[in-house]
Amino acid sequence: QVQLTEFGGGSGQPGGSLRLSCVVSGYKFTNLCMAWFRQAPGKEREGVAAIDAYYNRMYADSVEDRFTIFTDRSENTLYLQMNSLNSEDTGVYYCAADRDGGILCKDHFNRGDMESWGKGNLVTISS
């Protein structure tokens, strides 16, 4: 079973940067579809970014060119680098994984039906 442990988050200012990380255990990291989701106060959870087993990346329109998803396979860790933050980026960020690391990764990300989820870390952006 895939286990996900998230680190990072906290508070930041508009225009600033934060980085989230997610350590993966219990499954071969290189075969996974990995993603970040977030849930803003009063809103539904939404997909932020995903990366498949072949390093193909997917981003929500709202974070394109500001956020970068990447992995360190030697450390079994997923990252989300968040730049040019604004108040609309506030929310609980969740790391998620699915064993369909290939062409189905995009579908899982778009539907939000990933197999495994982290507990979530709060990110608050305010001045």
Secondary structure as GFF3:
##gff-version 3
##sequence-region A 1 127
A	DSSP	beta_strand	3	8	.	.	.	ID=ss1
A	DSSP	beta_strand	10	12	.	.	.	ID=ss2
A	DSSP	beta_strand	18	25	.	.	.	ID=ss3
A	DSSP	three_ten_helix	29	31	.	.	.	ID=ss4
A	DSSP	beta_strand	33	39	.	.	.	ID=ss5
A	DSSP	beta_strand	46	51	.	.	.	ID=ss6
A	DSSP	beta_strand	57	59	.	.	.	ID=ss7
A	DSSP	beta_strand	67	72	.	.	.	ID=ss8
A	DSSP	three_ten_helix	73	75	.	.	.	ID=ss9
A	DSSP	beta_strand	77	82	.	.	.	ID=ss10
A	DSSP	three_ten_helix	87	89	.	.	.	ID=ss11
A	DSSP	beta_strand	91	98	.	.	.	ID=ss12
A	DSSP	alpha_helix	105	111	.	.	.	ID=ss13
A	DSSP	beta_strand	116	117	.	.	.	ID=ss14
A	DSSP	beta_strand	121	125	.	.	.	ID=ss15
###
